[in-house]
């Protein structure tokens, strides 16, 4: 997994590209990016499948904040991003969300 950050300090935002490789996507038909930046919606930020099988999604988010997020594969399986800026424990036992620091 990969997260690319492009900081735009004059605008106070960061352009983030989330990349889920084909090996993790594992032939998924659809993948959603959900987090506190979109009220954990699984509809607002669908990832786009690329020709090589990976999925990508690019967002612009305000800087100087922390965001929690996860990927939802085929509406059935949640995945964390191990290349994020860490993991944060959720209220659910032994569950974690990925962390993004901007």
N, CA, C and O atoms as a Tinker XYZ file with bonds, in Angstrom:
   408  protein
     1  N      0.841000   -1.163000    0.000000    73     2
     2  CA     0.000000    0.000000    0.000000    64     1     3
     3  C      0.888000    1.228000    0.000000    63     2     4     5
     4  O      2.054000    1.177000    0.389000    81     3
     5  N      0.323000    2.308000   -0.435000    73     3     6
     6  CA     1.138000    3.507000   -0.571000    64     5     7
     7  C      0.253000    4.738000   -0.407000    63     6     8     9
     8  O     -0.896000    4.761000   -0.849000    81     7
     9  N      0.803000    5.740000    0.225000    73     7    10
    10  CA     0.135000    7.033000    0.344000    64     9    11
    11  C      1.123000    8.086000   -0.126000    63    10    12    13
    12  O      2.241000    8.176000    0.381000    81    11
    13  N      0.704000    8.876000   -1.093000    73    11    14
    14  CA     1.543000    9.973000   -1.591000    64    13    15
    15  C      0.929000   11.289000   -1.139000    63    14    16    17
    16  O     -0.260000   11.537000   -1.338000    81    15
    17  N      1.758000   12.129000   -0.525000    73    15    18
    18  CA     1.281000   13.422000   -0.033000    64    17    19
    19  C      1.968000   14.546000   -0.797000    63    18    20    21
    20  O      3.184000   14.536000   -0.990000    81    19
    21  N      1.171000   15.506000   -1.226000    73    19    22
    22  CA     1.704000   16.706000   -1.866000    64    21    23
    23  C      1.147000   17.901000   -1.097000    63    22    24    25
    24  O     -0.028000   18.245000   -1.222000    81    23
    25  N      2.011000   18.523000   -0.300000    73    23    26
    26  CA     1.586000   19.641000    0.534000    64    25    27
    27  C      1.511000   20.923000   -0.281000    63    26    28    29
    28  O      2.421000   21.246000   -1.045000    81    27
    29  N      0.416000   21.642000   -0.107000    73    27    30
    30  CA     0.202000   22.936000   -0.750000    64    29    31
    31  C      0.001000   23.963000    0.362000    63    30    32    33
    32  O     -1.127000   24.379000    0.627000    81    31
    33  N      1.111000   24.381000    1.025000    73    31    34
    34  CA     0.989000   25.228000    2.214000    64    33    35
    35  C      0.326000   26.580000    1.957000    63    34    36    37
    36  O     -0.333000   27.120000    2.845000    81    35
    37  N      0.490000   27.129000    0.768000    73    35    38
    38  CA    -0.146000   28.415000    0.470000    64    37    39
    39  C     -1.666000   28.310000    0.505000    63    38    40    41
    40  O     -2.362000   29.293000    0.762000    81    39
    41  N     -2.174000   27.107000    0.242000    73    39    42
    42  CA    -3.624000   26.882000    0.256000    64    41    43
    43  C     -4.082000   26.200000    1.546000    63    42    44    45
    44  O     -5.281000   26.074000    1.795000    81    43
    45  N     -3.122000   25.762000    2.363000    73    43    46
    46  CA    -3.465000   25.093000    3.615000    64    45    47
    47  C     -4.054000   23.704000    3.424000    63    46    48    49
    48  O     -4.777000   23.200000    4.284000    81    47
    49  N     -3.738000   23.091000    2.287000    73    47    50
    50  CA    -4.269000   21.754000    2.015000    64    49    51
    51  C     -3.147000   20.801000    1.606000    63    50    52    53
    52  O     -2.033000   21.212000    1.284000    81    51
    53  N     -3.481000   19.544000    1.632000    73    51    54
    54  CA    -2.572000   18.506000    1.157000    64    53    55
    55  C     -3.347000   17.622000    0.192000    63    54    56    57
    56  O     -4.467000   17.196000    0.474000    81    55
    57  N     -2.734000   17.359000   -0.944000    73    55    58
    58  CA    -3.327000   16.432000   -1.912000    64    57    59
    59  C     -2.753000   15.055000   -1.620000    63    58    60    61
    60  O     -1.542000   14.846000   -1.689000    81    59
    61  N     -3.629000   14.125000   -1.295000    73    59    62
    62  CA    -3.207000   12.782000   -0.919000    64    61    63
    63  C     -3.726000   11.781000   -1.929000    63    62    64    65
    64  O     -4.910000   11.775000   -2.266000    81    63
    65  N     -2.825000   10.930000   -2.413000    73    63    66
    66  CA    -3.233000    9.835000   -3.289000    64    65    67
    67  C     -3.055000    8.530000   -2.524000    63    66    68    69
    68  O     -1.952000    8.178000   -2.107000    81    67
    69  N     -4.152000    7.832000   -2.352000    73    67    70
    70  CA    -4.168000    6.530000   -1.693000    64    69    71
    71  C     -4.071000    5.469000   -2.785000    63    70    72    73
    72  O     -4.821000    5.507000   -3.760000    81    71
    73  N     -3.149000    4.524000   -2.622000    73    71    74
    74  CA    -2.929000    3.479000   -3.624000    64    73    75
    75  C     -3.007000    2.113000   -2.944000    63    74    76    77
    76  O     -2.267000    1.824000   -2.004000    81    75
    77  N     -3.907000    1.294000   -3.435000    73    75    78
    78  CA    -4.052000   -0.071000   -2.943000    64    77    79
    79  C     -3.601000   -1.005000   -4.061000    63    78    80    81
    80  O     -4.275000   -1.093000   -5.088000    81    79
    81  N     -2.473000   -1.711000   -3.890000    73    79    82
    82  CA    -1.961000   -2.556000   -4.971000    64    81    83
    83  C     -2.880000   -3.735000   -5.289000    63    82    84    85
    84  O     -3.701000   -4.149000   -4.471000    81    83
    85  N     -2.717000   -4.251000   -6.482000    73    83    86
    86  CA    -3.535000   -5.378000   -6.948000    64    85    87
    87  C     -3.415000   -6.577000   -6.010000    63    86    88    89
    88  O     -4.384000   -7.310000   -5.814000    81    87
    89  N     -2.235000   -6.777000   -5.432000    73    87    90
    90  CA    -2.037000   -7.924000   -4.540000    64    89    91
    91  C     -2.914000   -7.835000   -3.289000    63    90    92    93
    92  O     -3.323000   -8.862000   -2.748000    81    91
    93  N     -3.200000   -6.630000   -2.831000    73    91    94
    94  CA    -4.071000   -6.441000   -1.666000    64    93    95
    95  C     -5.530000   -6.406000   -2.101000    63    94    96    97
    96  O     -6.404000   -6.936000   -1.416000    81    95
    97  N     -5.787000   -5.776000   -3.249000    73    95    98
    98  CA    -7.161000   -5.697000   -3.775000    64    97    99
    99  C     -7.721000   -7.089000   -4.026000    63    98   100   101
   100  O     -8.923000   -7.317000   -3.888000    81    99
   101  N     -6.847000   -8.019000   -4.397000    73    99   102
   102  CA    -7.213000   -9.434000   -4.515000    64   101   103
   103  C     -8.487000   -9.650000   -5.339000    63   102   104   105
   104  O     -9.436000  -10.289000   -4.886000    81   103
   105  N     -8.484000   -9.101000   -6.558000    73   103   106
   106  CA    -9.606000   -9.245000   -7.498000    64   105   107
   107  C    -10.918000   -8.617000   -7.023000    63   106   108   109
   108  O    -11.994000   -9.027000   -7.458000    81   107
   109  N    -10.836000   -7.634000   -6.140000    73   107   110
   110  CA   -12.043000   -6.935000   -5.682000    64   109   111
   111  C    -12.699000   -6.211000   -6.842000    63   110   112   113
   112  O    -12.024000   -5.722000   -7.748000    81   111
   113  N    -14.004000   -6.149000   -6.807000    73   111   114
   114  CA   -14.769000   -5.426000   -7.833000    64   113   115
   115  C    -14.854000   -3.941000   -7.509000    63   114   116   117
   116  O    -14.820000   -3.098000   -8.405000    81   115
   117  N    -14.966000   -3.622000   -6.202000    73   115   118
   118  CA   -15.009000   -2.218000   -5.807000    64   117   119
   119  C    -14.361000   -2.047000   -4.444000    63   118   120   121
   120  O    -14.404000   -2.930000   -3.588000    81   119
   121  N    -13.759000   -0.875000   -4.275000    73   119   122
   122  CA   -13.104000   -0.543000   -3.016000    64   121   123
   123  C    -13.480000    0.889000   -2.666000    63   122   124   125
   124  O    -13.451000    1.782000   -3.513000    81   123
   125  N    -13.830000    1.087000   -1.415000    73   123   126
   126  CA   -14.188000    2.421000   -0.938000    64   125   127
   127  C    -13.158000    2.891000    0.080000    63   126   128   129
   128  O    -12.636000    2.098000    0.864000    81   127
   129  N    -12.874000    4.178000    0.059000    73   127   130
   130  CA   -12.019000    4.818000    1.048000    64   129   131
   131  C    -12.943000    5.525000    2.030000    63   130   132   133
   132  O    -13.673000    6.440000    1.651000    81   131
   133  N    -12.913000    5.107000    3.276000    73   131   134
   134  CA   -13.793000    5.691000    4.290000    64   133   135
   135  C    -12.956000    6.173000    5.464000    63   134   136   137
   136  O    -11.960000    5.552000    5.835000    81   135
   137  N    -13.381000    7.290000    6.039000    73   135   138
   138  CA   -12.663000    7.828000    7.184000    64   137   139
   139  C    -13.420000    8.969000    7.817000    63   138   140   141
   140  O    -14.521000    9.319000    7.393000    81   139
   141  N    -12.811000    9.548000    8.847000    73   139   142
   142  CA   -13.508000   10.649000    9.496000    64   141   143
   143  C    -13.567000   11.890000    8.616000    63   142   144   145
   144  O    -14.336000   12.808000    8.904000    81   143
   145  N    -12.772000   11.939000    7.549000    73   143   146
   146  CA   -12.833000   13.057000    6.598000    64   145   147
   147  C    -14.097000   13.026000    5.739000    63   146   148   149
   148  O    -14.440000   14.034000    5.122000    81   147
   149  N    -14.796000   11.888000    5.688000    73   147   150
   150  CA   -16.053000   11.798000    4.926000    64   149   151
   151  C    -17.174000   11.154000    5.752000    63   150   152   153
   152  O    -18.094000   10.543000    5.208000    81   151
   153  N    -17.072000   11.307000    7.081000    73   151   154
   154  CA   -18.059000   10.756000    8.020000    64   153   155
   155  C    -18.213000    9.239000    7.859000    63   154   156   157
   156  O    -19.298000    8.694000    8.058000    81   155
   157  N    -17.123000    8.572000    7.498000    73   155   158
   158  CA   -17.073000    7.124000    7.326000    64   157   159
   159  C    -18.045000    6.620000    6.259000    63   158   160   161
   160  O    -18.569000    5.510000    6.346000    81   159
   161  N    -18.268000    7.452000    5.268000    73   159   162
   162  CA   -19.130000    7.051000    4.154000    64   161   163
   163  C    -18.391000    6.054000    3.266000    63   162   164   165
   164  O    -17.215000    6.240000    2.952000    81   163
   165  N    -19.084000    5.007000    2.870000    73   163   166
   166  CA   -18.505000    4.049000    1.926000    64   165   167
   167  C    -18.963000    4.354000    0.506000    63   166   168   169
   168  O    -18.725000    3.568000   -0.411000    81   167
   169  N    -19.619000    5.493000    0.326000    73   167   170
   170  CA   -20.112000    5.901000   -0.996000    64   169   171
   171  C    -19.397000    7.140000   -1.534000    63   170   172   173
   172  O    -19.298000    7.306000   -2.750000    81   171
   173  N    -18.903000    8.006000   -0.665000    73   171   174
   174  CA   -18.377000    9.309000   -1.095000    64   173   175
   175  C    -17.044000    9.239000   -1.832000    63   174   176   177
   176  O    -16.799000   10.050000   -2.726000    81   175
   177  N    -16.185000    8.299000   -1.485000    73   175   178
   178  CA   -14.854000    8.228000   -2.083000    64   177   179
   179  C    -14.536000    6.835000   -2.615000    63   178   180   181
   180  O    -13.704000    6.126000   -2.049000    81   179
   181  N    -15.205000    6.439000   -3.713000    73   179   182
   182  CA   -14.861000    5.148000   -4.315000    64   181   183
   183  C    -13.471000    5.226000   -4.942000    63   182   184   185
   184  O    -13.082000    6.261000   -5.483000    81   183
   185  N    -12.743000    4.144000   -4.865000    73   183   186
   186  CA   -11.428000    4.101000   -5.486000    64   185   187
   187  C    -11.591000    3.633000   -6.925000    63   186   188   189
   188  O    -12.501000    2.870000   -7.250000    81   187
   189  N    -10.685000    4.109000   -7.785000    73   187   190
   190  CA   -10.757000    3.769000   -9.211000    64   189   191
   191  C     -9.746000    2.682000   -9.535000    63   190   192   193
   192  O     -8.570000    2.774000   -9.181000    81   191
   193  N    -10.232000    1.651000  -10.217000    73   191   194
   194  CA    -9.348000    0.556000  -10.613000    64   193   195
   195  C     -8.538000    0.976000  -11.830000    63   194   196   197
   196  O     -9.081000    1.488000  -12.809000    81   195
   197  N     -7.223000    0.751000  -11.755000    73   195   198
   198  CA    -6.305000    1.074000  -12.838000    64   197   199
   199  C     -6.063000   -0.167000  -13.704000    63   198   200   201
   200  O     -6.421000   -1.282000  -13.324000    81   199
   201  N     -5.463000    0.043000  -14.846000    73   199   202
   202  CA    -5.220000   -1.063000  -15.784000    64   201   203
   203  C     -4.366000   -2.171000  -15.182000    63   202   204   205
   204  O     -4.530000   -3.343000  -15.518000    81   203
   205  N     -3.448000   -1.791000  -14.288000    73   203   206
   206  CA    -2.564000   -2.796000  -13.688000    64   205   207
   207  C     -3.195000   -3.501000  -12.478000    63   206   208   209
   208  O     -2.539000   -4.310000  -11.822000    81   207
   209  N     -4.472000   -3.194000  -12.183000    73   207   210
   210  CA    -5.182000   -3.871000  -11.106000    64   209   211
   211  C     -5.174000   -3.151000   -9.773000    63   210   212   213
   212  O     -5.923000   -3.518000   -8.867000    81   211
   213  N     -4.338000   -2.133000   -9.639000    73   211   214
   214  CA    -4.344000   -1.387000   -8.379000    64   213   215
   215  C     -5.533000   -0.424000   -8.358000    63   214   216   217
   216  O     -6.108000   -0.112000   -9.400000    81   215
   217  N     -5.889000    0.039000   -7.167000    73   215   218
   218  CA    -6.966000    1.006000   -6.985000    64   217   219
   219  C     -6.378000    2.296000   -6.422000    63   218   220   221
   220  O     -5.484000    2.253000   -5.577000    81   219
   221  N     -6.876000    3.443000   -6.886000    73   219   222
   222  CA    -6.386000    4.730000   -6.400000    64   221   223
   223  C     -7.545000    5.680000   -6.098000    63   222   224   225
   224  O     -8.642000    5.556000   -6.643000    81   223
   225  N     -7.264000    6.619000   -5.222000    73   223   226
   226  CA    -8.214000    7.691000   -4.908000    64   225   227
   227  C     -7.394000    8.892000   -4.443000    63   226   228   229
   228  O     -6.500000    8.749000   -3.608000    81   227
   229  N     -7.693000   10.069000   -4.977000    73   227   230
   230  CA    -6.989000   11.286000   -4.594000    64   229   231
   231  C     -7.962000   12.254000   -3.940000    63   230   232   233
   232  O     -9.047000   12.521000   -4.456000    81   231
   233  N     -7.541000   12.776000   -2.782000    73   231   234
   234  CA    -8.343000   13.735000   -2.022000    64   233   235
   235  C     -7.512000   14.963000   -1.694000    63   234   236   237
   236  O     -6.283000   14.897000   -1.664000    81   235
   237  N     -8.173000   16.071000   -1.452000    73   235   238
   238  CA    -7.538000   17.273000   -0.915000    64   237   239
   239  C     -8.131000   17.510000    0.461000    63   238   240   241
   240  O     -9.341000   17.675000    0.612000    81   239
   241  N     -7.252000   17.524000    1.472000    73   239   242
   242  CA    -7.700000   17.672000    2.852000    64   241   243
   243  C     -6.950000   18.812000    3.534000    63   242   244   245
   244  O     -5.806000   19.098000    3.182000    81   243
   245  N     -7.590000   19.466000    4.512000    73   243   246
   246  CA    -6.912000   20.518000    5.261000    64   245   247
   247  C     -5.680000   19.977000    5.982000    63   246   248   249
   248  O     -5.674000   18.857000    6.494000    81   247
   249  N     -4.639000   20.808000    6.005000    73   247   250
   250  CA    -3.385000   20.435000    6.665000    64   249   251
   251  C     -3.497000   20.630000    8.175000    63   250   252   253
   252  O     -4.467000   21.189000    8.688000    81   251
   253  N     -2.458000   20.145000    8.868000    73   251   254
   254  CA    -2.294000   20.269000   10.308000    64   253   255
   255  C     -3.380000   19.528000   11.085000    63   254   256   257
   256  O     -3.796000   19.958000   12.161000    81   255
   257  N     -3.825000   18.424000   10.528000    73   255   258
   258  CA    -4.840000   17.604000   11.187000    64   257   259
   259  C     -4.449000   16.137000   11.113000    63   258   260   261
   260  O     -3.560000   15.753000   10.353000    81   259
   261  N     -5.128000   15.325000   11.915000    73   259   262
   262  CA    -4.981000   13.873000   11.876000    64   261   263
   263  C     -6.313000   13.285000   11.429000    63   262   264   265
   264  O     -7.381000   13.751000   11.826000    81   263
   265  N     -6.228000   12.263000   10.605000    73   263   266
   266  CA    -7.428000   11.612000   10.075000    64   265   267
   267  C     -7.321000   10.105000   10.272000    63   266   268   269
   268  O     -6.247000    9.523000   10.121000    81   267
   269  N     -8.442000    9.482000   10.610000    73   267   270
   270  CA    -8.522000    8.027000   10.665000    64   269   271
   271  C     -9.214000    7.542000    9.400000    63   270   272   273
   272  O    -10.125000    8.194000    8.891000    81   271
   273  N     -8.773000    6.384000    8.895000    73   271   274
   274  CA    -9.380000    5.852000    7.669000    64   273   275
   275  C     -9.140000    4.359000    7.548000    63   274   276   277
   276  O     -8.312000    3.777000    8.249000    81   275
   277  N     -9.899000    3.751000    6.626000    73   275   278
   278  CA    -9.734000    2.343000    6.257000    64   277   279
   279  C    -10.258000    2.157000    4.842000    63   278   280   281
   280  O    -10.930000    3.030000    4.293000    81   279
   281  N     -9.941000    1.011000    4.263000    73   279   282
   282  CA   -10.455000    0.630000    2.949000    64   281   283
   283  C    -11.517000   -0.448000    3.142000    63   282   284   285
   284  O    -11.346000   -1.350000    3.962000    81   283
   285  N    -12.613000   -0.357000    2.386000    73   283   286
   286  CA   -13.649000   -1.393000    2.411000    64   285   287
   287  C    -13.665000   -2.084000    1.052000    63   286   288   289
   288  O    -13.960000   -1.458000    0.034000    81   287
   289  N    -13.348000   -3.367000    1.039000    73   287   290
   290  CA   -13.273000   -4.149000   -0.191000    64   289   291
   291  C    -14.567000   -4.923000   -0.399000    63   290   292   293
   292  O    -14.976000   -5.717000    0.448000    81   291
   293  N    -15.202000   -4.679000   -1.535000    73   291   294
   294  CA   -16.430000   -5.392000   -1.927000    64   293   295
   295  C    -17.507000   -5.402000   -0.835000    63   294   296   297
   296  O    -18.241000   -6.379000   -0.686000    81   295
   297  N    -17.592000   -4.324000   -0.089000    73   295   298
   298  CA   -18.614000   -4.173000    0.966000    64   297   299
   299  C    -18.552000   -5.252000    2.041000    63   298   300   301
   300  O    -19.509000   -5.418000    2.798000    81   299
   301  N    -17.442000   -5.988000    2.124000    73   299   302
   302  CA   -17.390000   -7.095000    3.084000    64   301   303
   303  C    -16.149000   -7.111000    3.975000    63   302   304   305
   304  O    -16.214000   -7.603000    5.101000    81   303
   305  N    -15.031000   -6.587000    3.500000    73   303   306
   306  CA   -13.780000   -6.744000    4.245000    64   305   307
   307  C    -13.076000   -5.404000    4.415000    63   306   308   309
   308  O    -12.818000   -4.702000    3.438000    81   307
   309  N    -12.771000   -5.056000    5.652000    73   307   310
   310  CA   -12.033000   -3.831000    5.950000    64   309   311
   311  C    -10.535000   -4.117000    5.953000    63   310   312   313
   312  O    -10.095000   -5.163000    6.429000    81   311
   313  N     -9.754000   -3.171000    5.414000    73   311   314
   314  CA    -8.292000   -3.275000    5.399000    64   313   315
   315  C     -7.694000   -1.972000    5.907000    63   314   316   317
   316  O     -8.189000   -0.885000    5.608000    81   315
   317  N     -6.629000   -2.099000    6.673000    73   315   318
   318  CA    -5.858000   -0.924000    7.072000    64   317   319
   319  C     -4.754000   -0.676000    6.064000    63   318   320   321
   320  O     -4.427000   -1.539000    5.249000    81   319
   321  N     -4.189000    0.508000    6.134000    73   319   322
   322  CA    -3.043000    0.852000    5.293000    64   321   323
   323  C     -1.806000    0.842000    6.179000    63   322   324   325
   324  O     -1.619000    1.735000    7.006000    81   323
   325  N     -0.973000   -0.159000    6.005000    73   323   326
   326  CA     0.204000   -0.331000    6.860000    64   325   327
   327  C      1.287000    0.681000    6.533000    63   326   328   329
   328  O      2.268000    0.781000    7.270000    81   327
   329  N      1.140000    1.437000    5.446000    73   327   330
   330  CA     2.089000    2.498000    5.113000    64   329   331
   331  C      1.588000    3.865000    5.568000    63   330   332   333
   332  O      2.178000    4.890000    5.226000    81   331
   333  N      0.506000    3.883000    6.332000    73   331   334
   334  CA    -0.003000    5.142000    6.871000    64   333   335
   335  C      0.937000    5.669000    7.948000    63   334   336   337
   336  O      2.050000    5.171000    8.119000    81   335
   337  N      0.476000    6.671000    8.660000    73   335   338
   338  CA     1.300000    7.300000    9.696000    64   337   339
   339  C      1.094000    6.657000   11.061000    63   338   340   341
   340  O      1.461000    7.231000   12.086000    81   339
   341  N      0.521000    5.490000   11.070000    73   339   342
   342  CA     0.314000    4.760000   12.309000    64   341   343
   343  C     -1.055000    4.120000   12.342000    63   342   344   345
   344  O     -1.821000    4.181000   11.380000    81   343
   345  N     -1.341000    3.506000   13.471000    73   343   346
   346  CA    -2.648000    2.890000   13.710000    64   345   347
   347  C     -3.204000    3.467000   15.001000    63   346   348   349
   348  O     -2.452000    3.823000   15.908000    81   347
   349  N     -4.518000    3.557000   15.076000    73   347   350
   350  CA    -5.164000    4.059000   16.282000    64   349   351
   351  C     -6.263000    3.079000   16.677000    63   350   352   353
   352  O     -7.054000    2.635000   15.844000    81   351
   353  N     -6.291000    2.754000   17.967000    73   351   354
   354  CA    -7.270000    1.783000   18.454000    64   353   355
   355  C     -8.675000    2.373000   18.401000    63   354   356   357
   356  O     -8.878000    3.559000   18.660000    81   355
   357  N     -9.629000    1.529000   18.062000    73   355   358
   358  CA   -11.035000    1.939000   18.006000    64   357   359
   359  C    -11.740000    1.486000   19.287000    63   358   360   361
   360  O    -11.157000    0.746000   20.080000    81   359
   361  N    -12.976000    1.918000   19.495000    73   359   362
   362  CA   -13.724000    1.448000   20.667000    64   361   363
   363  C    -14.060000   -0.046000   20.601000    63   362   364   365
   364  O    -14.453000   -0.645000   21.601000    81   363
   365  N    -13.901000   -0.635000   19.421000    73   363   366
   366  CA   -14.208000   -2.055000   19.253000    64   365   367
   367  C    -12.979000   -2.880000   19.622000    63   366   368   369
   368  O    -11.864000   -2.542000   19.225000    81   367
   369  N    -13.171000   -3.931000   20.358000    73   367   370
   370  CA   -12.069000   -4.736000   20.879000    64   369   371
   371  C    -11.157000   -5.238000   19.763000    63   370   372   373
   372  O    -11.611000   -5.821000   18.779000    81   371
   373  N     -9.856000   -4.995000   19.943000    73   371   374
   374  CA    -8.818000   -5.453000   19.017000    64   373   375
   375  C     -9.025000   -4.968000   17.587000    63   374   376   377
   376  O     -8.674000   -5.679000   16.646000    81   375
   377  N     -9.582000   -3.783000   17.404000    73   375   378
   378  CA    -9.773000   -3.190000   16.076000    64   377   379
   379  C     -8.990000   -1.885000   16.010000    63   378   380   381
   380  O     -8.924000   -1.129000   16.979000    81   379
   381  N     -8.402000   -1.642000   14.854000    73   379   382
   382  CA    -7.608000   -0.438000   14.660000    64   381   383
   383  C     -7.994000    0.238000   13.351000    63   382   384   385
   384  O     -8.462000   -0.412000   12.416000    81   383
   385  N     -7.791000    1.554000   13.300000    73   383   386
   386  CA    -7.926000    2.321000   12.064000    64   385   387
   387  C     -6.553000    2.811000   11.662000    63   386   388   389
   388  O     -5.676000    2.979000   12.510000    81   387
   389  N     -6.361000    3.039000   10.388000    73   387   390
   390  CA    -5.133000    3.657000    9.905000    64   389   391
   391  C     -5.167000    5.133000   10.261000    63   390   392   393
   392  O     -6.235000    5.731000   10.390000    81   391
   393  N     -3.980000    5.713000   10.420000    73   391   394
   394  CA    -3.855000    7.115000   10.796000    64   393   395
   395  C     -3.110000    7.870000    9.709000    63   394   396   397
   396  O     -2.116000    7.389000    9.164000    81   395
   397  N     -3.606000    9.061000    9.404000    73   395   398
   398  CA    -2.985000    9.948000    8.421000    64   397   399
   399  C     -2.726000   11.275000    9.114000    63   398   400   401
   400  O     -3.653000   11.903000    9.625000    81   399
   401  N     -1.450000   11.712000    9.133000    73   399   402
   402  CA    -1.087000   12.994000    9.748000    64   401   403
   403  C     -0.672000   13.964000    8.654000    63   402   404   405
   404  O      0.216000   13.671000    7.853000    81   403
   405  N     -1.322000   15.120000    8.629000    73   403   406
   406  CA    -0.989000   16.135000    7.620000    64   405   407
   407  C     -0.466000   17.395000    8.283000    63   406   408
   408  O     -0.133000   18.361000    7.597000    81   407
